[in-house]
């Protein structure tokens, strides 16, 4: 059996002490994947951003807030794992400056300068050994297949799971899984619990066989 790291949920990048950039990721897909992996007998470590979903009691859960926090926790735990399923939706941008006090209205507009956060999946892809594997998720709204295949190569993944914006906060999902040759090896749709089982089946056949 494998020890699997799962990143899950959103992250937050604070603009001031009370406001932040984030997204509507619920952690439901991550929780379903953790449950499916545990059902197969795997050990699971979940690094999760702020969510209200409950992860399986058998999973080790590490709570984080920012993309930097998630990156640090994932990098620390990945060497002890056989592979990673990066289903989290970390915030891709962060403010260059964080206000120390709540930003007040002035009656006009305002501009916020943003910079990119470090890419977690790419960092894990760079550090993985020949014995480790990585599975990424791609949520795309245009040129979906081409972008998913490009991400697969750029981030040194062994498989990538493509889904759409309708998956966010939903109880259902529809996915296509691509291998390193760019071919679709699995398609699945239904509840996130059912889709998670199909994803774990694909991982088992391609990477754990």
Secondary structure, 3 states (H helix, E strand, C coil): CCEEEEEECECCEECCCCCEECCCCCCHHHHHHHHHHHHCCCEEEEEECCCCCCCCCCCEEEECCCHHHHHHHHHHHHCCCCEEEECCECCCEEECCCCCCCCCCCCCCCCCCEEECCCHHHHHHHHCCCCCEEEEEEECCCCHHHHHHHHHHHCCCCEEEEECHHHCCCCEEEEEEEECCCCEEEEEEEEHHHHHHHHHHHHHHHHCC
